[in-house]
Amino acid sequence: MKRFIPFLISLPFIFGYTTAVYAQASGAAKTERVHSDVDGVDFVASYEPGPLPKDYEAEAESSLPDTDPYVTQRGADKGLIYLKDKNDEAVKRYVIPRGQIRAVVHVRYDMVVLDKADLVFTDRGLILVHTTTTNAGIFTISDIYPLAYKNGKVVDSKHLIKDSSLSKMLALGVSLYRQAVPAAS
């Protein structure tokens, strides 16, 4: 048994190394970890190149049925996805066809609470999808921000100024995209 202990201890290192080598060789998603604006919590960002195997769909979920009074009183029965460019119009589904997607960059806080941003780079520009939980975890909502993206920069992000952490997620995601796709700069 004592002979197997060094082997067991080395397994995570061997597996981690071979996984990293495989990920680099296969062109799989690139991951980056940086300090966030929350003490002791990092941002984790990953790059997923297109074309994707399926359409991108914004997350939205309720742990209660649409007919529940708690849901209807809050207007969540109309949808949990909010289109920020259309005065927070609520919709039930938001899908981006995979044929339009060049890449997706996922940025999230490395913690249990759901707070993440998906930057979906398309032929027409950049769509920022900010997903969080609300009402003690009863609702998972997504805010959709279509952004103009030209010459490697976000042209107009005025509606993100109110949320500094979302602005930081956007900056990190764009930076990772520019590293992964130098021609996009």
Secondary structure by P-SEA (a helix, b strand, c coil): cccaaaaaaaaaaaaaaaaaaaaaaaccbbbbbbbcccccbbbbbbbbcccccbbbbbbbbbccccccaaaaaaccccccccccccccccccbbbbbcccccbbbbbbcccccbbbbbbcccccbbbbbbbbcccccccbbbbbbbbbbccccccccccccccaaaaaaaaaaaaaaaaaccccc
